[in-house]
Amino acid sequence: MNKVHVKSGDTVVVINGKNRGKQGKVLEVSPKEGKVIVEGVNMVTKHVKPRQMGEPGGLIKAESALYADKVQLVCPKCGKATRVGHEGTGKDKVRVCKKCGAKFE
């Protein structure tokens, strides 16, 4: 089992690559591949064929997956990209900001 430091719905910032500095919400997480899909980041053009009568085909812009190592969580309190620490044990374990100590929901 592979663990990823981000969850769906988290706000993240890309820390390297062509999309460096872009912020977005995590739409999907794939722990098996170690990848995430972030809203508005790593856009690719897909060629889509019409499947039904009247449905348009053509070129569609869509988000592509990128490695989870390339993103950092944005703290809801201080608004900075930060590493994630953990507090508590078992069911009470929560993620915390390493810079200001704020808890992530």
PDB file as gemmi writes it, atoms N, CA and C in Angstrom:
CRYST1    1.000    1.000    1.000  90.00  90.00  90.00 P 1                      
ATOM      1  N   MET A   1       0.838  -1.180   0.000  1.00  0.00           N  
ATOM      2  CA  MET A   1       0.000   0.000   0.000  1.00  0.00           C  
ATOM      3  C   MET A   1       0.888   1.251   0.000  1.00  0.00           C  
ATOM      4  N   ASN A   2       0.675   2.136  -0.950  1.00  0.00           N  
ATOM      5  CA  ASN A   2       1.430   3.379  -1.038  1.00  0.00           C  
ATOM      6  C   ASN A   2       0.603   4.512  -0.456  1.00  0.00           C  
ATOM      7  N   LYS A   3       1.254   5.389   0.303  1.00  0.00           N  
ATOM      8  CA  LYS A   3       0.548   6.526   0.892  1.00  0.00           C  
ATOM      9  C   LYS A   3       0.922   7.797   0.152  1.00  0.00           C  
ATOM     10  N   VAL A   4      -0.038   8.692   0.037  1.00  0.00           N  
ATOM     11  CA  VAL A   4       0.170   9.985  -0.602  1.00  0.00           C  
ATOM     12  C   VAL A   4      -0.174  11.046   0.440  1.00  0.00           C  
ATOM     13  N   HIS A   5       0.597  12.117   0.502  1.00  0.00           N  
ATOM     14  CA  HIS A   5       0.423  13.149   1.530  1.00  0.00           C  
ATOM     15  C   HIS A   5      -0.740  14.101   1.281  1.00  0.00           C  
ATOM     16  N   VAL A   6      -1.446  13.967   0.147  1.00  0.00           N  
ATOM     17  CA  VAL A   6      -2.584  14.835  -0.146  1.00  0.00           C  
ATOM     18  C   VAL A   6      -3.854  14.008  -0.284  1.00  0.00           C  
ATOM     19  N   LYS A   7      -4.987  14.669  -0.066  1.00  0.00           N  
ATOM     20  CA  LYS A   7      -6.292  14.025  -0.208  1.00  0.00           C  
ATOM     21  C   LYS A   7      -7.108  14.796  -1.231  1.00  0.00           C  
ATOM     22  N   SER A   8      -8.168  14.204  -1.725  1.00  0.00           N  
ATOM     23  CA  SER A   8      -9.074  14.898  -2.636  1.00  0.00           C  
ATOM     24  C   SER A   8      -9.685  16.086  -1.918  1.00  0.00           C  
ATOM     25  N   GLY A   9      -9.743  17.231  -2.607  1.00  0.00           N  
ATOM     26  CA  GLY A   9     -10.312  18.434  -2.020  1.00  0.00           C  
ATOM     27  C   GLY A   9      -9.284  19.370  -1.411  1.00  0.00           C  
ATOM     28  N   ASP A  10      -8.046  18.913  -1.219  1.00  0.00           N  
ATOM     29  CA  ASP A  10      -6.986  19.773  -0.682  1.00  0.00           C  
ATOM     30  C   ASP A  10      -6.575  20.821  -1.707  1.00  0.00           C  
ATOM     31  N   THR A  11      -6.139  21.978  -1.227  1.00  0.00           N  
ATOM     32  CA  THR A  11      -5.570  22.999  -2.104  1.00  0.00           C  
ATOM     33  C   THR A  11      -4.061  22.799  -2.102  1.00  0.00           C  
ATOM     34  N   VAL A  12      -3.482  22.689  -3.302  1.00  0.00           N  
ATOM     35  CA  VAL A  12      -2.045  22.439  -3.422  1.00  0.00           C  
ATOM     36  C   VAL A  12      -1.409  23.431  -4.385  1.00  0.00           C  
ATOM     37  N   VAL A  13      -0.079  23.514  -4.326  1.00  0.00           N  
ATOM     38  CA  VAL A  13       0.689  24.338  -5.251  1.00  0.00           C  
ATOM     39  C   VAL A  13       1.746  23.432  -5.882  1.00  0.00           C  
ATOM     40  N   VAL A  14       1.990  23.617  -7.185  1.00  0.00           N  
ATOM     41  CA  VAL A  14       2.990  22.821  -7.901  1.00  0.00           C  
ATOM     42  C   VAL A  14       4.354  23.436  -7.625  1.00  0.00           C  
ATOM     43  N   ILE A  15       5.333  22.594  -7.224  1.00  0.00           N  
ATOM     44  CA  ILE A  15       6.632  23.131  -6.823  1.00  0.00           C  
ATOM     45  C   ILE A  15       7.727  22.996  -7.880  1.00  0.00           C  
ATOM     46  N   ASN A  16       7.509  22.211  -8.924  1.00  0.00           N  
ATOM     47  CA  ASN A  16       8.481  22.186 -10.021  1.00  0.00           C  
ATOM     48  C   ASN A  16       7.839  21.706 -11.310  1.00  0.00           C  
ATOM     49  N   GLY A  17       8.536  21.920 -12.419  1.00  0.00           N  
ATOM     50  CA  GLY A  17       8.007  21.548 -13.724  1.00  0.00           C  
ATOM     51  C   GLY A  17       7.440  22.757 -14.445  1.00  0.00           C  
ATOM     52  N   LYS A  18       6.807  22.500 -15.591  1.00  0.00           N  
ATOM     53  CA  LYS A  18       6.292  23.594 -16.415  1.00  0.00           C  
ATOM     54  C   LYS A  18       5.123  24.339 -15.771  1.00  0.00           C  
ATOM     55  N   ASN A  19       4.453  23.720 -14.808  1.00  0.00           N  
ATOM     56  CA  ASN A  19       3.312  24.344 -14.131  1.00  0.00           C  
ATOM     57  C   ASN A  19       3.677  24.903 -12.763  1.00  0.00           C  
ATOM     58  N   ARG A  20       4.967  25.143 -12.527  1.00  0.00           N  
ATOM     59  CA  ARG A  20       5.467  25.605 -11.235  1.00  0.00           C  
ATOM     60  C   ARG A  20       4.754  26.887 -10.788  1.00  0.00           C  
ATOM     61  N   GLY A  21       4.303  26.895  -9.525  1.00  0.00           N  
ATOM     62  CA  GLY A  21       3.660  28.069  -8.959  1.00  0.00           C  
ATOM     63  C   GLY A  21       2.148  28.077  -9.085  1.00  0.00           C  
ATOM     64  N   LYS A  22       1.586  27.206  -9.912  1.00  0.00           N  
ATOM     65  CA  LYS A  22       0.132  27.173 -10.082  1.00  0.00           C  
ATOM     66  C   LYS A  22      -0.525  26.501  -8.878  1.00  0.00           C  
ATOM     67  N   GLN A  23      -1.666  27.058  -8.470  1.00  0.00           N  
ATOM     68  CA  GLN A  23      -2.432  26.493  -7.367  1.00  0.00           C  
ATOM     69  C   GLN A  23      -3.722  25.898  -7.894  1.00  0.00           C  
ATOM     70  N   GLY A  24      -4.220  24.891  -7.200  1.00  0.00           N  
ATOM     71  CA  GLY A  24      -5.489  24.298  -7.586  1.00  0.00           C  
ATOM     72  C   GLY A  24      -5.962  23.298  -6.553  1.00  0.00           C  
ATOM     73  N   LYS A  25      -7.186  22.836  -6.749  1.00  0.00           N  
ATOM     74  CA  LYS A  25      -7.797  21.866  -5.853  1.00  0.00           C  
ATOM     75  C   LYS A  25      -7.544  20.462  -6.395  1.00  0.00           C  
ATOM     76  N   VAL A  26      -7.233  19.515  -5.511  1.00  0.00           N  
ATOM     77  CA  VAL A  26      -6.997  18.132  -5.918  1.00  0.00           C  
ATOM     78  C   VAL A  26      -8.340  17.491  -6.256  1.00  0.00           C  
ATOM     79  N   LEU A  27      -8.470  17.021  -7.501  1.00  0.00           N  
ATOM     80  CA  LEU A  27      -9.707  16.384  -7.951  1.00  0.00           C  
ATOM     81  C   LEU A  27      -9.690  14.891  -7.685  1.00  0.00           C  
ATOM     82  N   GLU A  28      -8.525  14.282  -7.878  1.00  0.00           N  
ATOM     83  CA  GLU A  28      -8.414  12.826  -7.776  1.00  0.00           C  
ATOM     84  C   GLU A  28      -7.025  12.438  -7.311  1.00  0.00           C  
ATOM     85  N   VAL A  29      -6.933  11.381  -6.497  1.00  0.00           N  
ATOM     86  CA  VAL A  29      -5.651  10.878  -6.011  1.00  0.00           C  
ATOM     87  C   VAL A  29      -5.538   9.405  -6.380  1.00  0.00           C  
ATOM     88  N   SER A  30      -4.374   9.026  -6.913  1.00  0.00           N  
ATOM     89  CA  SER A  30      -4.112   7.624  -7.244  1.00  0.00           C  
ATOM     90  C   SER A  30      -2.887   7.157  -6.467  1.00  0.00           C  
ATOM     91  N   PRO A  31      -3.085   6.597  -5.254  1.00  0.00           N  
ATOM     92  CA  PRO A  31      -1.956   6.196  -4.423  1.00  0.00           C  
ATOM     93  C   PRO A  31      -1.123   5.076  -5.040  1.00  0.00           C  
ATOM     94  N   LYS A  32      -1.747   4.209  -5.805  1.00  0.00           N  
ATOM     95  CA  LYS A  32      -1.032   3.092  -6.426  1.00  0.00           C  
ATOM     96  C   LYS A  32       0.047   3.599  -7.389  1.00  0.00           C  
ATOM     97  N   GLU A  33      -0.276   4.647  -8.156  1.00  0.00           N  
ATOM     98  CA  GLU A  33       0.677   5.234  -9.103  1.00  0.00           C  
ATOM     99  C   GLU A  33       1.468   6.382  -8.478  1.00  0.00           C  
ATOM    100  N   GLY A  34       0.997   6.899  -7.334  1.00  0.00           N  
ATOM    101  CA  GLY A  34       1.645   8.042  -6.691  1.00  0.00           C  
ATOM    102  C   GLY A  34       1.393   9.331  -7.449  1.00  0.00           C  
ATOM    103  N   LYS A  35       0.199   9.440  -8.072  1.00  0.00           N  
ATOM    104  CA  LYS A  35      -0.129  10.608  -8.879  1.00  0.00           C  
ATOM    105  C   LYS A  35      -1.402  11.291  -8.386  1.00  0.00           C  
ATOM    106  N   VAL A  36      -1.526  12.574  -8.749  1.00  0.00           N  
ATOM    107  CA  VAL A  36      -2.713  13.354  -8.425  1.00  0.00           C  
ATOM    108  C   VAL A  36      -3.170  14.126  -9.656  1.00  0.00           C  
ATOM    109  N   ILE A  37      -4.458  14.463  -9.699  1.00  0.00           N  
ATOM    110  CA  ILE A  37      -4.996  15.324 -10.754  1.00  0.00           C  
ATOM    111  C   ILE A  37      -5.445  16.601 -10.065  1.00  0.00           C  
ATOM    112  N   VAL A  38      -4.878  17.745 -10.516  1.00  0.00           N  
ATOM    113  CA  VAL A  38      -5.151  19.043  -9.906  1.00  0.00           C  
ATOM    114  C   VAL A  38      -5.933  19.900 -10.889  1.00  0.00           C  
ATOM    115  N   GLU A  39      -6.962  20.573 -10.389  1.00  0.00           N  
ATOM    116  CA  GLU A  39      -7.847  21.405 -11.198  1.00  0.00           C  
ATOM    117  C   GLU A  39      -7.076  22.547 -11.866  1.00  0.00           C  
ATOM    118  N   GLY A  40      -7.134  22.613 -13.200  1.00  0.00           N  
ATOM    119  CA  GLY A  40      -6.509  23.696 -13.959  1.00  0.00           C  
ATOM    120  C   GLY A  40      -5.005  23.590 -14.132  1.00  0.00           C  
ATOM    121  N   VAL A  41      -4.408  22.455 -13.764  1.00  0.00           N  
ATOM    122  CA  VAL A  41      -2.957  22.271 -13.856  1.00  0.00           C  
ATOM    123  C   VAL A  41      -2.651  21.089 -14.773  1.00  0.00           C  
ATOM    124  N   ASN A  42      -1.558  21.195 -15.535  1.00  0.00           N  
ATOM    125  CA  ASN A  42      -1.100  20.136 -16.438  1.00  0.00           C  
ATOM    126  C   ASN A  42      -2.167  19.810 -17.494  1.00  0.00           C  
ATOM    127  N   MET A  43      -2.644  20.848 -18.172  1.00  0.00           N  
ATOM    128  CA  MET A  43      -3.691  20.694 -19.173  1.00  0.00           C  
ATOM    129  C   MET A  43      -3.136  20.049 -20.450  1.00  0.00           C  
ATOM    130  N   VAL A  44      -3.876  19.089 -20.976  1.00  0.00           N  
ATOM    131  CA  VAL A  44      -3.510  18.416 -22.221  1.00  0.00           C  
ATOM    132  C   VAL A  44      -4.689  18.494 -23.192  1.00  0.00           C  
ATOM    133  N   THR A  45      -4.411  18.310 -24.474  1.00  0.00           N  
ATOM    134  CA  THR A  45      -5.454  18.321 -25.494  1.00  0.00           C  
ATOM    135  C   THR A  45      -5.775  16.883 -25.878  1.00  0.00           C  
ATOM    136  N   LYS A  46      -7.050  16.527 -25.769  1.00  0.00           N  
ATOM    137  CA  LYS A  46      -7.485  15.176 -26.131  1.00  0.00           C  
ATOM    138  C   LYS A  46      -8.305  15.233 -27.409  1.00  0.00           C  
ATOM    139  N   HIS A  47      -8.102  14.256 -28.270  1.00  0.00           N  
ATOM    140  CA  HIS A  47      -8.908  14.124 -29.477  1.00  0.00           C  
ATOM    141  C   HIS A  47     -10.071  13.203 -29.129  1.00  0.00           C  
ATOM    142  N   VAL A  48     -11.293  13.740 -29.159  1.00  0.00           N  
ATOM    143  CA  VAL A  48     -12.475  12.973 -28.754  1.00  0.00           C  
ATOM    144  C   VAL A  48     -13.361  12.711 -29.951  1.00  0.00           C  
ATOM    145  N   LYS A  49     -13.743  11.450 -30.091  1.00  0.00           N  
ATOM    146  CA  LYS A  49     -14.622  11.027 -31.179  1.00  0.00           C  
ATOM    147  C   LYS A  49     -16.068  11.089 -30.689  1.00  0.00           C  
ATOM    148  N   PRO A  50     -17.005  11.576 -31.518  1.00  0.00           N  
ATOM    149  CA  PRO A  50     -18.404  11.596 -31.080  1.00  0.00           C  
ATOM    150  C   PRO A  50     -18.934  10.176 -30.897  1.00  0.00           C  
ATOM    151  N   ARG A  51     -19.552   9.919 -29.757  1.00  0.00           N  
ATOM    152  CA  ARG A  51     -20.040   8.572 -29.434  1.00  0.00           C  
ATOM    153  C   ARG A  51     -21.504   8.371 -29.819  1.00  0.00           C  
ATOM    154  N   GLN A  52     -22.318   9.411 -29.734  1.00  0.00           N  
ATOM    155  CA  GLN A  52     -23.742   9.302 -30.048  1.00  0.00           C  
ATOM    156  C   GLN A  52     -24.095  10.315 -31.126  1.00  0.00           C  
ATOM    157  N   MET A  53     -25.250  10.125 -31.716  1.00  0.00           N  
ATOM    158  CA  MET A  53     -25.726  11.079 -32.717  1.00  0.00           C  
ATOM    159  C   MET A  53     -25.919  12.449 -32.072  1.00  0.00           C  
ATOM    160  N   GLY A  54     -25.415  13.466 -32.716  1.00  0.00           N  
ATOM    161  CA  GLY A  54     -25.567  14.828 -32.213  1.00  0.00           C  
ATOM    162  C   GLY A  54     -24.523  15.251 -31.195  1.00  0.00           C  
ATOM    163  N   GLU A  55     -23.738  14.304 -30.702  1.00  0.00           N  
ATOM    164  CA  GLU A  55     -22.682  14.631 -29.733  1.00  0.00           C  
ATOM    165  C   GLU A  55     -21.465  15.160 -30.487  1.00  0.00           C  
ATOM    166  N   PRO A  56     -20.931  16.302 -30.069  1.00  0.00           N  
ATOM    167  CA  PRO A  56     -19.783  16.849 -30.793  1.00  0.00           C  
ATOM    168  C   PRO A  56     -18.480  16.114 -30.469  1.00  0.00           C  
ATOM    169  N   GLY A  57     -17.615  16.041 -31.451  1.00  0.00           N  
ATOM    170  CA  GLY A  57     -16.281  15.496 -31.244  1.00  0.00           C  
ATOM    171  C   GLY A  57     -15.291  16.637 -31.344  1.00  0.00           C  
ATOM    172  N   GLY A  58     -14.036  16.329 -31.437  1.00  0.00           N  
ATOM    173  CA  GLY A  58     -13.027  17.368 -31.626  1.00  0.00           C  
ATOM    174  C   GLY A  58     -11.995  17.380 -30.527  1.00  0.00           C  
ATOM    175  N   LEU A  59     -11.374  18.536 -30.337  1.00  0.00           N  
ATOM    176  CA  LEU A  59     -10.316  18.694 -29.354  1.00  0.00           C  
ATOM    177  C   LEU A  59     -10.894  19.201 -28.039  1.00  0.00           C  
ATOM    178  N   ILE A  60     -10.521  18.539 -26.940  1.00  0.00           N  
ATOM    179  CA  ILE A  60     -11.002  18.926 -25.614  1.00  0.00           C  
ATOM    180  C   ILE A  60      -9.800  19.098 -24.687  1.00  0.00           C  
ATOM    181  N   LYS A  61      -9.794  20.178 -23.912  1.00  0.00           N  
ATOM    182  CA  LYS A  61      -8.745  20.405 -22.915  1.00  0.00           C  
ATOM    183  C   LYS A  61      -9.138  19.662 -21.640  1.00  0.00           C  
ATOM    184  N   ALA A  62      -8.191  18.917 -21.066  1.00  0.00           N  
ATOM    185  CA  ALA A  62      -8.453  18.176 -19.837  1.00  0.00           C  
ATOM    186  C   ALA A  62      -7.203  18.158 -18.959  1.00  0.00           C  
ATOM    187  N   GLU A  63      -7.415  17.985 -17.653  1.00  0.00           N  
ATOM    188  CA  GLU A  63      -6.298  17.890 -16.723  1.00  0.00           C  
ATOM    189  C   GLU A  63      -5.679  16.503 -16.816  1.00  0.00           C  
ATOM    190  N   SER A  64      -4.366  16.455 -16.741  1.00  0.00           N  
ATOM    191  CA  SER A  64      -3.640  15.198 -16.753  1.00  0.00           C  
ATOM    192  C   SER A  64      -2.995  14.987 -15.386  1.00  0.00           C  
ATOM    193  N   ALA A  65      -2.688  13.748 -15.059  1.00  0.00           N  
ATOM    194  CA  ALA A  65      -2.096  13.433 -13.761  1.00  0.00           C  
ATOM    195  C   ALA A  65      -0.648  13.908 -13.693  1.00  0.00           C  
ATOM    196  N   LEU A  66      -0.223  14.270 -12.484  1.00  0.00           N  
ATOM    197  CA  LEU A  66       1.179  14.561 -12.255  1.00  0.00           C  
ATOM    198  C   LEU A  66       1.587  13.911 -10.942  1.00  0.00           C  
ATOM    199  N   TYR A  67       2.889  13.699 -10.771  1.00  0.00           N  
ATOM    200  CA  TYR A  67       3.373  13.003  -9.580  1.00  0.00           C  
ATOM    201  C   TYR A  67       3.071  13.807  -8.322  1.00  0.00           C  
ATOM    202  N   ALA A  68       2.650  13.105  -7.268  1.00  0.00           N  
ATOM    203  CA  ALA A  68       2.305  13.744  -6.004  1.00  0.00           C  
ATOM    204  C   ALA A  68       3.522  14.414  -5.369  1.00  0.00           C  
ATOM    205  N   ASP A  69       4.726  13.965  -5.716  1.00  0.00           N  
ATOM    206  CA  ASP A  69       5.948  14.571  -5.192  1.00  0.00           C  
ATOM    207  C   ASP A  69       6.110  16.010  -5.666  1.00  0.00           C  
ATOM    208  N   LYS A  70       5.470  16.354  -6.757  1.00  0.00           N  
ATOM    209  CA  LYS A  70       5.609  17.688  -7.342  1.00  0.00           C  
ATOM    210  C   LYS A  70       4.657  18.714  -6.743  1.00  0.00           C  
ATOM    211  N   VAL A  71       3.811  18.302  -5.785  1.00  0.00           N  
ATOM    212  CA  VAL A  71       2.863  19.247  -5.183  1.00  0.00           C  
ATOM    213  C   VAL A  71       3.062  19.328  -3.676  1.00  0.00           C  
ATOM    214  N   GLN A  72       2.754  20.514  -3.122  1.00  0.00           N  
ATOM    215  CA  GLN A  72       2.777  20.726  -1.675  1.00  0.00           C  
ATOM    216  C   GLN A  72       1.447  21.318  -1.254  1.00  0.00           C  
ATOM    217  N   LEU A  73       1.006  20.952  -0.071  1.00  0.00           N  
ATOM    218  CA  LEU A  73      -0.235  21.493   0.458  1.00  0.00           C  
ATOM    219  C   LEU A  73      -0.100  22.974   0.765  1.00  0.00           C  
ATOM    220  N   VAL A  74      -1.191  23.707   0.603  1.00  0.00           N  
ATOM    221  CA  VAL A  74      -1.237  25.116   0.976  1.00  0.00           C  
ATOM    222  C   VAL A  74      -1.982  25.189   2.306  1.00  0.00           C  
ATOM    223  N   CYS A  75      -1.340  25.798   3.303  1.00  0.00           N  
ATOM    224  CA  CYS A  75      -1.924  25.919   4.642  1.00  0.00           C  
ATOM    225  C   CYS A  75      -3.141  26.841   4.595  1.00  0.00           C  
ATOM    226  N   PRO A  76      -4.277  26.435   5.198  1.00  0.00           N  
ATOM    227  CA  PRO A  76      -5.464  27.289   5.183  1.00  0.00           C  
ATOM    228  C   PRO A  76      -5.302  28.547   6.053  1.00  0.00           C  
ATOM    229  N   LYS A  77      -4.408  28.504   7.044  1.00  0.00           N  
ATOM    230  CA  LYS A  77      -4.237  29.640   7.954  1.00  0.00           C  
ATOM    231  C   LYS A  77      -3.214  30.646   7.413  1.00  0.00           C  
ATOM    232  N   CYS A  78      -1.971  30.179   7.114  1.00  0.00           N  
ATOM    233  CA  CYS A  78      -0.924  31.112   6.690  1.00  0.00           C  
ATOM    234  C   CYS A  78      -0.858  31.283   5.171  1.00  0.00           C  
ATOM    235  N   GLY A  79      -1.498  30.397   4.409  1.00  0.00           N  
ATOM    236  CA  GLY A  79      -1.562  30.533   2.951  1.00  0.00           C  
ATOM    237  C   GLY A  79      -0.279  30.203   2.217  1.00  0.00           C  
ATOM    238  N   LYS A  80       0.670  29.554   2.890  1.00  0.00           N  
ATOM    239  CA  LYS A  80       1.949  29.206   2.273  1.00  0.00           C  
ATOM    240  C   LYS A  80       2.019  27.719   1.975  1.00  0.00           C  
ATOM    241  N   ALA A  81       2.858  27.356   0.981  1.00  0.00           N  
ATOM    242  CA  ALA A  81       3.103  25.947   0.689  1.00  0.00           C  
ATOM    243  C   ALA A  81       3.891  25.371   1.853  1.00  0.00           C  
ATOM    244  N   THR A  82       3.476  24.214   2.338  1.00  0.00           N  
ATOM    245  CA  THR A  82       4.101  23.660   3.530  1.00  0.00           C  
ATOM    246  C   THR A  82       4.172  22.149   3.493  1.00  0.00           C  
ATOM    247  N   ARG A  83       5.107  21.618   4.271  1.00  0.00           N  
ATOM    248  CA  ARG A  83       5.153  20.176   4.480  1.00  0.00           C  
ATOM    249  C   ARG A  83       4.113  19.840   5.540  1.00  0.00           C  
ATOM    250  N   VAL A  84       3.760  18.558   5.610  1.00  0.00           N  
ATOM    251  CA  VAL A  84       2.699  18.140   6.514  1.00  0.00           C  
ATOM    252  C   VAL A  84       3.276  17.315   7.650  1.00  0.00           C  
ATOM    253  N   GLY A  85       2.900  17.673   8.879  1.00  0.00           N  
ATOM    254  CA  GLY A  85       3.249  16.876  10.040  1.00  0.00           C  
ATOM    255  C   GLY A  85       1.997  16.183  10.545  1.00  0.00           C  
ATOM    256  N   HIS A  86       2.163  15.285  11.506  1.00  0.00           N  
ATOM    257  CA  HIS A  86       1.014  14.568  12.069  1.00  0.00           C  
ATOM    258  C   HIS A  86       1.024  14.698  13.581  1.00  0.00           C  
ATOM    259  N   GLU A  87      -0.167  14.863  14.168  1.00  0.00           N  
ATOM    260  CA  GLU A  87      -0.335  14.910  15.613  1.00  0.00           C  
ATOM    261  C   GLU A  87      -1.363  13.879  16.017  1.00  0.00           C  
ATOM    262  N   GLY A  88      -1.171  13.283  17.185  1.00  0.00           N  
ATOM    263  CA  GLY A  88      -2.116  12.304  17.691  1.00  0.00           C  
ATOM    264  C   GLY A  88      -1.786  10.905  17.196  1.00  0.00           C  
ATOM    265  N   THR A  89      -2.598   9.947  17.656  1.00  0.00           N  
ATOM    266  CA  THR A  89      -2.397   8.557  17.266  1.00  0.00           C  
ATOM    267  C   THR A  89      -3.725   7.914  16.910  1.00  0.00           C  
ATOM    268  N   GLY A  90      -3.646   6.853  16.104  1.00  0.00           N  
ATOM    269  CA  GLY A  90      -4.843   6.090  15.743  1.00  0.00           C  
ATOM    270  C   GLY A  90      -5.888   6.910  15.021  1.00  0.00           C  
ATOM    271  N   LYS A  91      -7.113   6.876  15.513  1.00  0.00           N  
ATOM    272  CA  LYS A  91      -8.242   7.586  14.891  1.00  0.00           C  
ATOM    273  C   LYS A  91      -8.138   9.101  15.076  1.00  0.00           C  
ATOM    274  N   ASP A  92      -7.401   9.542  16.109  1.00  0.00           N  
ATOM    275  CA  ASP A  92      -7.282  10.967  16.416  1.00  0.00           C  
ATOM    276  C   ASP A  92      -6.151  11.652  15.664  1.00  0.00           C  
ATOM    277  N   LYS A  93      -5.499  10.962  14.741  1.00  0.00           N  
ATOM    278  CA  LYS A  93      -4.369  11.521  14.005  1.00  0.00           C  
ATOM    279  C   LYS A  93      -4.850  12.600  13.035  1.00  0.00           C  
ATOM    280  N   VAL A  94      -4.231  13.791  13.110  1.00  0.00           N  
ATOM    281  CA  VAL A  94      -4.584  14.898  12.224  1.00  0.00           C  
ATOM    282  C   VAL A  94      -3.324  15.449  11.567  1.00  0.00           C  
ATOM    283  N   ARG A  95      -3.505  16.033  10.378  1.00  0.00           N  
ATOM    284  CA  ARG A  95      -2.388  16.658   9.665  1.00  0.00           C  
ATOM    285  C   ARG A  95      -2.229  18.095  10.152  1.00  0.00           C  
ATOM    286  N   VAL A  96      -0.982  18.536  10.320  1.00  0.00           N  
ATOM    287  CA  VAL A  96      -0.715  19.892  10.784  1.00  0.00           C  
ATOM    288  C   VAL A  96       0.325  20.557   9.884  1.00  0.00           C  
ATOM    289  N   CYS A  97       0.244  21.890   9.817  1.00  0.00           N  
ATOM    290  CA  CYS A  97       1.192  22.704   9.040  1.00  0.00           C  
ATOM    291  C   CYS A  97       2.512  22.750   9.790  1.00  0.00           C  
ATOM    292  N   LYS A  98       3.625  22.519   9.101  1.00  0.00           N  
ATOM    293  CA  LYS A  98       4.949  22.558   9.729  1.00  0.00           C  
ATOM    294  C   LYS A  98       5.401  23.998   9.997  1.00  0.00           C  
ATOM    295  N   LYS A  99       4.791  24.975   9.320  1.00  0.00           N  
ATOM    296  CA  LYS A  99       5.222  26.376   9.486  1.00  0.00           C  
ATOM    297  C   LYS A  99       4.499  27.076  10.637  1.00  0.00           C  
ATOM    298  N   CYS A 100       3.165  26.922  10.702  1.00  0.00           N  
ATOM    299  CA  CYS A 100       2.407  27.669  11.714  1.00  0.00           C  
ATOM    300  C   CYS A 100       1.698  26.762  12.716  1.00  0.00           C  
ATOM    301  N   GLY A 101       1.612  25.462  12.456  1.00  0.00           N  
ATOM    302  CA  GLY A 101       0.982  24.531  13.397  1.00  0.00           C  
ATOM    303  C   GLY A 101      -0.526  24.395  13.245  1.00  0.00           C  
ATOM    304  N   ALA A 102      -1.118  25.029  12.210  1.00  0.00           N  
ATOM    305  CA  ALA A 102      -2.558  24.941  11.999  1.00  0.00           C  
ATOM    306  C   ALA A 102      -2.951  23.531  11.558  1.00  0.00           C  
ATOM    307  N   LYS A 103      -4.153  23.112  11.954  1.00  0.00           N  
ATOM    308  CA  LYS A 103      -4.632  21.776  11.594  1.00  0.00           C  
ATOM    309  C   LYS A 103      -5.382  21.800  10.273  1.00  0.00           C  
ATOM    310  N   PHE A 104      -5.186  20.761   9.454  1.00  0.00           N  
ATOM    311  CA  PHE A 104      -5.930  20.591   8.204  1.00  0.00           C  
ATOM    312  C   PHE A 104      -7.183  19.783   8.512  1.00  0.00           C  
ATOM    313  N   GLU A 105      -8.306  20.114   7.867  1.00  0.00           N  
ATOM    314  CA  GLU A 105      -9.554  19.381   8.108  1.00  0.00           C  
ATOM    315  C   GLU A 105      -9.456  18.004   7.498  1.00  0.00           C  
TER     316      GLU A 105                                                      
END                                                                             
